[in-house]
Amino acid sequence: MITAPYDAMVGAALEAAAGAGEDIPIGAAVFGPDGAELARACNARERLGDPTAHAEVLALRAAAAVFGDGWRLGGCTLAVTVEPCAMCAGALVLARVDRVVFGAWEPKTGAAGSLWDVVRDRRLNHRAEVVGGVREAECAALMRDFFAGRDTSERWPESG
């Protein structure tokens, strides 16, 4: 798979993830049809006390505010460090994002091809292109490092 055009996009998501603090370090960035960055965000569930404050949702909201087509993000690409969950996959479908590019696959909650495939579900009125595994090792290492030493059942898989 050719990932070179998407390396910088996932790089922006990695930079966003660095701001997550005590939240799980997931970052997302939205790029317009011309490739210009519209918005980026990191997970903020803990900081905001909001279960919907995932990086993808926050980045989509910010991008919609500047893109100029209301809530529609047609022609846009969402880049994220980890495969989106069901909520985030649903949000990007509803926003009419054309493409989702991500780093690490998420076998426990992924909804862009791992556990579910919400993003390409033919029963929905919009489907996005999926490009997974971009800078995968780097994104997976970020997650493994975060969960290392924590007393939690949410460890990141070693094979990830």
Secondary structure by P-SEA (a helix, b strand, c coil): cccccaaaaaaaaaaaacccccccbbbbbbbcccccccccccccccccccccccaaaaaaaaaaaccccccccccbbbbbcccccaaaaaaaaaaccccccccccccccccccccccccccccccbbbbbbcccaaaaaaaaaaaaaccccccccccccc
